[in-house]
Amino acid sequence: MQELSNFNEQFGGRLVSYGSRQDPVGNPPATSVSLTGWFLPAPNHNAMTPRIVLQHGFTSNSNKHRQQFMAYLLRKNGFSVLVNNFRDHCYSDDSVERVNPWGHAAPYDTLGAWDYAVNDPDNVFGGPISDGLVGVAGFSKGAFTAASLFGLEGRVPAIWVDAPPFTPKSGFAVGAQNGMTGMGMGHVFPLIEDAVWANIVAAGNARGVNIEENTPAVDAPTRRRLLARNGVQLQYVVRMSEAQSKAVFDRMQDTDGLAQNLA
């Protein structure tokens, strides 16, 4: 960690601001907000240095250890990084809806960061660059978002995903189950899971936020776009059952705890 701190002191970054991408097809469309993230250049950065948009996960932000450590590794390997904050998080503006939007607006937040990294309207990176030199990486909800935007925007050349929920519901279920287990009520959660999730979706819809929109595992148009681009390997991912995804995420929670202890 001291090496990371020394690296950041030697090769500093700056905060940059940009808008989320306009949603062209939502019903209703996602609102646009002003976002702010960290531009963290590679040590020998120039206008042609490959760029990565790094997206944090659920309730996290650009300043947390996972994002900063991954940015450090990428920068040491010659990539310049834009660590984006979702709306309602950290330096980014709050939305009117104040609902965790998942597939409804989150992909357009990350695509707004990607547009900024490609087009560089403020000449922060040294000028515009080819689409093929700007990828996206994400953790948890940020990984879920990367998978969604990969189906929405064909110009994104590649994504790297770490522990993505396959649906918003499966992401919710892990946290809720663990929380209730901690209160000695874990056996109750399976009995109420569907009803609670239905209420969450309804509450989002009441504020104009379709939480399950642009979700590859439940949204057929997004799934078709992803499969057309990625072939058989991704078919296994989108067909994984809720029970299978819960088992996977139980294991991911254990790994996440280990990472926090090491940090």
Summary of the structure (lengths in Angstrom):
residues: 263
radius of gyration: 18.4
end to end distance: 8.0
largest distance: 55.7
contacts: 852
relative contact order: 0.13
helix: 48%
strand: 13%
